[in-house]
Amino acid sequence: MIRSARVNWSKLWLHCVVGVSLVMLIMGLIPVKSRYWYLFHFAWENNVAAWWSGMLLLIAALHAFDGYVLLERSKPNVAQGWAAISLILTVLSIDEIGSIHERMDRVLHLGTWWSLLPFALILLSLLGYALVSFWLAREPLRKVALLAFAFALFGTVAFQEFLEHHIAWASWTAVVRGFIEEGTELLGILILLSVCMGNSRGIFGGRNGPSPTLELIHVLRAPILVMSLTAAPFLAYLSAVWPDQWRGHPASWLAAALFLFAALGNAKRFLEYGDSLSVSDWGLVLLCGAASVCSVACRPTYSIDFPVAGTNLRALVFFLLSLPTCVLLIFGSRYAKKTRLSAAIAVAGLVSFALFHTSLFTLYALPALVGIPVYYVSSARNQRPEALASDHGAPHPMPEPVARQGIAFDYERLKNE
């Protein structure tokens, strides 16, 4: 049974994603008046549901980037098409959590829909380029059709939003319209995820072995770190001063993405080879996953009162998550001791500072700034040869057919492996 599960990890993963999505979607139909229930309601922002849909889009973007890595040398036009798809999905992920398109009129002042037109044209141009590249390269028609259909579903969501604001609806239709709108978007996301997964190897490709397996996390580690460190203060300031605090915020997306990358980085041996992970690895995966969720669902405006004094809920949550994270970074990692210790000190210092400085800017910047050193260690430690060791200490041999040049893979030789 265990062996069968290892062979079918990709199907199990996709079925679990579909199951969780359906449960959360159906929860939106149940009229329960509870703020805890709203955590799982897709019609609301800054909750678990928003994190779920946003991160699914980001994971699909990682799978799409694997297509670029896999085909960069053998089929460059198709590879660039996958890179365009990855960029589109990343932008949609940012918008899903950061509520960008809802605020565009306040930036451009062209009207609600006209303000979206420049960005829609850019995304549609990238999509058209990708689909034409696939078509000219004679990629499977089913793949091209599914990609086109999934993005068409996103287009219908925009049309549904237009109807929502231009037609007087009866109050009882709100729940049904929300279910249809969010269900349409989720269906598009799930179709994209299933199609893009075909680019990845490891447990996602039905066979264990060499990369690409969510390769973007590792091959673009330095650019991600530099851009995150540069963008974190700006996005925190933007999130703090932007009106509509109940809307999503871009700083939350950045933090959630960094912690998600850290979780996936710690799970590299499992994702690439189906190996069991150590207790410390699983601990870091779970802690980073929890921090990713809390970066979105735990709002900076929430506070908690104690008998002696009160504190900010987000600062407290990240303080509690940072304690075991620092311990595992120091004692559970295989990476260089000085690097692990420096990362733990940075995490502890940032979280301790936030406990006593609860300005909105600090609270928005905190998760991303903490996520940077955690992601750095979690991704870098898995680049070392010993990080690829099996449970019995024997390193996995790196197959000769996978010859790297930059980040390209020899597709034809890998296909015949």
C-alpha positions in Angstrom: 0.0 0.0 0.0 2.8 2.4 0.9 4.6 1.5 -2.3 1.4 2.2 -4.3 1.0 5.5 -2.6 4.5 6.5 -3.5 3.9 5.8 -7.2 0.6 7.7 -7.1 1.7 10.8 -5.1 0.7 13.1 -7.8 -2.9 11.8 -8.0 -3.2 11.8 -4.2 -1.9 15.3 -4.0 -4.3 16.5 -6.7 -7.3 14.7 -5.2 -6.5 16.2 -1.7 -6.4 19.7 -3.2 -9.7 19.2 -5.0 -11.3 17.8 -1.8 -10.1 20.6 0.4 -11.2 23.2 -2.2 -14.7 21.6 -2.4 -15.1 21.5 1.4 -14.1 25.1 1.7 -16.4 26.1 -1.2 -19.4 24.3 0.3 -18.7 26.0 3.7 -19.6 29.3 2.0 -23.1 28.1 1.5 -23.8 27.5 5.1 -25.1 30.6 6.8 -23.2 30.5 10.0 -22.6 33.9 11.7 -19.1 33.4 13.2 -15.9 35.2 12.5 -14.1 31.8 12.8 -16.4 30.5 10.0 -15.4 33.4 7.8 -11.8 32.2 7.9 -12.8 29.6 5.4 -15.1 31.7 3.2 -13.8 32.4 -0.3 -15.8 35.6 -0.6 -13.8 37.3 2.2 -10.2 38.5 2.2 -7.3 38.0 4.7 -8.4 34.5 5.7 -7.4 30.9 5.2 -9.5 30.6 2.0 -7.7 33.6 0.4 -4.4 32.0 1.3 -5.5 28.7 -0.1 -6.5 30.0 -3.5 -3.5 32.4 -3.8 -1.0 29.7 -2.9 -2.5 27.2 -5.3 -2.0 29.7 -8.1 1.6 30.2 -6.9 2.3 26.4 -6.8 0.9 26.2 -10.3 3.3 28.9 -11.3 6.2 26.8 -9.8 5.0 23.9 -11.9 4.8 26.1 -15.0 8.4 27.3 -14.4 9.5 23.7 -14.3 8.3 23.6 -18.0 10.7 26.4 -18.7 13.6 24.6 -17.0 12.8 21.3 -18.7 12.6 22.7 -22.2 14.9 25.7 -22.2 17.5 24.0 -24.4 15.5 21.5 -26.5 12.4 23.6 -27.2 13.2 27.2 -26.4 9.9 28.7 -27.8 7.8 26.3 -25.7 10.0 27.0 -22.6 9.4 30.7 -23.0 5.7 30.0 -23.3 5.8 28.2 -19.9 7.8 31.1 -18.5 5.0 33.5 -19.6 2.3 31.2 -18.0 4.4 31.1 -14.7 4.5 34.9 -14.7 0.8 35.2 -15.3 0.0 32.8 -12.5 2.3 34.7 -10.1 0.6 38.0 -10.9 -2.8 36.3 -10.3 -1.6 34.9 -7.0 -0.4 38.4 -5.8 -3.8 39.8 -6.8 -5.7 37.0 -5.1 -4.1 37.8 -1.8 -3.1 41.4 -2.2 -6.4 42.7 -3.7 -4.6 44.7 -6.3 -7.2 45.0 -9.0 -9.8 46.3 -6.5 -7.6 49.3 -5.8 -6.4 50.1 -9.3 -8.9 52.9 -9.8 -7.5 54.7 -6.8 -4.1 54.7 -8.4 -4.9 55.4 -12.1 -8.3 57.2 -11.6 -9.6 56.0 -14.9 -12.8 54.4 -13.6 -13.2 50.9 -12.1 -12.9 48.9 -15.3 -10.8 51.2 -17.4 -8.1 51.1 -14.8 -7.8 47.4 -15.2 -7.5 47.5 -19.0 -3.7 48.1 -19.2 -2.9 45.1 -16.9 -5.5 42.9 -18.6 -3.9 43.7 -22.0 -0.5 42.8 -20.7 -1.7 39.5 -19.2 -3.7 38.6 -22.3 -0.7 39.3 -24.5 1.5 37.0 -22.4 -1.2 34.3 -22.5 -1.6 34.7 -26.3 2.1 34.4 -26.8 2.3 31.2 -24.7 -0.7 29.5 -26.4 0.6 30.4 -29.9 4.0 29.0 -28.9 2.5 25.8 -27.8 0.3 25.5 -30.9 3.2 26.2 -33.4 5.4 23.7 -31.5 2.6 21.1 -31.9 2.2 20.6 -28.2 -0.7 18.2 -27.3 -4.0 19.9 -28.3 -5.6 18.8 -25.0 -3.0 20.7 -23.0 -3.5 23.9 -25.0 -7.3 23.6 -24.9 -7.3 23.1 -21.1 -5.0 26.1 -20.6 -7.2 28.3 -22.8 -10.4 27.0 -21.0 -9.0 27.7 -17.6 -8.1 31.3 -18.3 -11.4 31.7 -20.1 -13.0 30.7 -16.7 -11.1 33.6 -15.1 -12.5 35.9 -17.7 -16.0 34.8 -16.8 -15.3 35.7 -13.2 -14.5 39.3 -14.2 -17.8 39.3 -16.2 -19.7 38.0 -13.1 -18.2 40.8 -11.0 -19.3 43.3 -13.6 -22.9 42.0 -13.5 -22.8 42.0 -9.7 -22.2 45.7 -9.6 -24.5 46.7 -12.5 -27.6 44.7 -11.8 -29.9 45.0 -8.7 -30.0 41.5 -7.3 -32.3 40.1 -4.7 -30.6 39.6 -1.3 -31.2 35.9 -1.3 -29.1 35.5 -4.5 -25.9 36.7 -2.8 -24.9 33.3 -1.5 -25.7 31.5 -4.8 -23.8 34.1 -6.9 -20.8 33.9 -4.5 -20.8 30.1 -4.8 -20.9 30.2 -8.6 -18.2 33.0 -8.8 -15.8 31.4 -6.4 -16.5 27.9 -7.8 -15.7 29.1 -11.3 -12.4 30.6 -10.1 -11.5 27.5 -8.2 -12.2 25.3 -11.2 -9.9 27.4 -13.3 -7.2 27.1 -10.7 -7.5 23.4 -10.4 -7.4 22.9 -14.1 -4.2 25.0 -14.4 -2.6 23.1 -11.5 -3.3 19.7 -13.1 -2.0 20.8 -16.5 1.2 22.5 -15.1 2.0 19.6 -12.9 2.9 17.7 -16.0 6.1 19.7 -16.2 7.5 18.6 -12.9 9.2 15.4 -12.0 9.6 13.8 -8.6 6.4 12.9 -6.9 4.5 15.2 -9.2 5.6 13.4 -12.4 4.9 9.9 -11.4 8.6 9.1 -11.2 11.4 9.8 -8.7 14.6 11.3 -9.9 16.3 14.4 -11.1 14.9 17.9 -11.3 13.0 19.9 -12.3 10.8 19.6 -9.2 9.6 23.1 -8.2 13.0 24.2 -9.4 12.3 28.0 -9.2 12.7 27.9 -5.4 16.3 26.8 -5.7 17.7 28.1 -9.0 16.3 31.6 -8.5 17.1 31.7 -4.8 19.4 34.8 -4.9 17.1 37.0 -7.1 14.1 36.0 -4.8 16.1 37.0 -1.7 17.3 40.3 -3.1 13.9 41.3 -4.5 12.1 40.2 -1.2 14.5 42.2 0.9 14.1 45.3 -1.3 10.3 45.0 -1.6 9.4 44.0 2.0 9.6 47.6 3.5 7.9 49.1 0.4 5.0 46.6 0.5 4.7 46.9 4.3 4.4 50.7 4.0 1.9 50.4 1.1 -0.2 47.9 3.0 -0.2 50.1 6.1 -1.3 53.3 4.4 -3.7 51.8 1.9 -7.3 52.3 2.8 -9.8 49.4 3.1 -7.8 47.5 5.7 -10.3 44.6 5.3 -9.0 44.1 1.7 -6.0 41.9 1.1 -2.5 43.3 1.2 0.6 42.7 -1.0 2.9 42.4 2.0 0.9 39.4 3.2 1.4 37.7 -0.2 5.2 38.2 0.0 5.4 36.7 3.5 3.1 33.8 2.6 5.1 33.0 -0.5 8.5 33.1 1.3 7.2 30.7 4.0 5.7 28.5 1.4 9.0 28.3 -0.4 10.7 27.5 2.9 8.3 24.7 3.6 8.8 23.2 0.1 12.5 23.7 0.4 12.6 21.6 3.6 10.5 18.9 1.8 12.9 18.7 -1.2 14.0 15.1 -0.6 10.4 14.0 -0.4 9.2 16.0 -3.3 12.1 14.9 -5.6 12.6 11.3 -4.5 9.6 10.3 -2.4 11.9 9.8 0.6 10.9 10.0 4.2 11.8 13.2 6.0 13.4 13.5 9.4 11.4 14.8 12.3 13.2 18.1 12.2 12.5 18.4 8.5 8.8 17.7 9.0 8.8 20.1 11.9 10.1 22.9 9.7 7.7 22.1 6.9 4.7 22.3 9.3 6.0 25.5 11.1 6.7 27.3 7.8 3.3 26.2 6.5 1.6 27.6 9.6 3.6 30.8 9.3 2.5 31.1 5.6 -1.2 30.8 6.6 -0.9 33.2 9.5 0.8 35.8 7.2 -2.5 36.1 5.5 -5.2 35.0 8.0 -3.8 36.7 11.1 -4.6 40.4 10.6 -2.4 43.1 12.1 -5.4 44.8 13.5 -6.3 41.9 15.8 -5.2 42.2 19.5 -5.4 39.8 22.4 -5.9 40.9 26.1 -4.2 39.2 29.0 -4.9 39.9 32.7 -1.8 42.0 33.0 -1.5 43.6 29.6 -2.5 43.1 26.0 -0.5 42.5 22.8 -1.0 42.2 19.1 -2.2 38.8 18.0 0.0 38.7 14.9 3.2 39.5 16.9 2.3 36.9 19.5 1.6 34.2 16.9 4.9 34.8 15.1 6.7 34.9 18.4 5.3 31.4 19.3 6.1 30.1 15.9 9.6 31.5 16.0 10.7 29.6 19.1 10.6 26.1 17.7 11.6 27.3 14.3 14.9 28.8 15.7 15.6 25.5 17.6 15.1 23.4 14.5 17.1 25.8 12.3 20.1 25.5 14.8 19.9 21.8 15.7 17.9 20.1 12.9 19.5 21.6 9.8 22.5 20.2 7.8 23.6 23.6 6.5 26.6 25.6 7.8 26.5 26.2 11.6 27.3 29.9 11.3 24.5 30.5 8.7 21.9 28.6 10.8 22.9 30.5 14.0 22.7 33.9 12.1 19.3 33.1 10.7 18.0 32.1 14.1 19.3 35.3 15.7 17.7 37.3 12.9 14.4 35.6 13.4 14.4 36.0 17.2 15.5 39.6 17.0 12.8 40.6 14.5 10.0 38.9 16.3 11.1 40.3 19.7 11.2 43.8 18.3 7.7 43.5 16.9 6.3 42.5 20.3 7.0 46.0 21.6 6.5 48.0 18.4 3.0 47.3 17.1 2.7 49.9 14.4 1.0 48.7 11.3 4.2 49.1 9.3 6.1 46.9 11.7 3.4 44.3 11.7 3.1 44.1 8.0 6.9 44.0 7.5 7.5 41.4 10.3 6.4 38.2 8.5 8.3 38.9 5.3 11.4 39.9 7.1 11.3 36.8 9.2 10.5 34.7 6.1 13.7 35.8 4.3 16.2 34.1 6.6 14.0 31.1 7.1 13.7 30.7 3.3 17.4 31.2 2.8 18.4 28.4 5.1 15.6 26.1 4.0 16.4 26.4 0.4 20.2 26.6 0.6 20.7 23.6 2.9 19.1 21.4 0.3 21.6 22.4 -2.4 24.3 20.5 -0.5 25.1 16.9 -1.5 24.5 15.5 2.0 20.9 17.0 1.9 20.1 14.4 -0.7 21.0 11.5 1.5 18.5 8.8 2.1 17.3 7.7 5.5 20.2 5.2 5.7 22.8 7.9 5.0 23.5 6.8 1.4 23.4 9.8 -1.0 21.2 9.5 -4.1 23.3 9.3 -7.2 22.8 12.2 -9.6 22.0 10.6 -13.0 24.5 11.4 -15.7 21.8 12.1 -18.4 20.7 15.2 -16.6 23.3 17.6 -17.8 23.0 21.1 -16.6 23.9 24.2 -18.5 22.6 27.2 -16.6 19.2 25.9 -15.5 18.4 23.9 -18.6 17.9 20.2 -18.7 18.5 17.8 -21.6 14.8 17.0 -22.2 15.4 14.3 -24.9 17.8 12.3 -22.7 15.6 12.7 -19.6 12.6 11.6 -21.6 14.3 8.4 -22.6 15.7 7.6 -19.2 
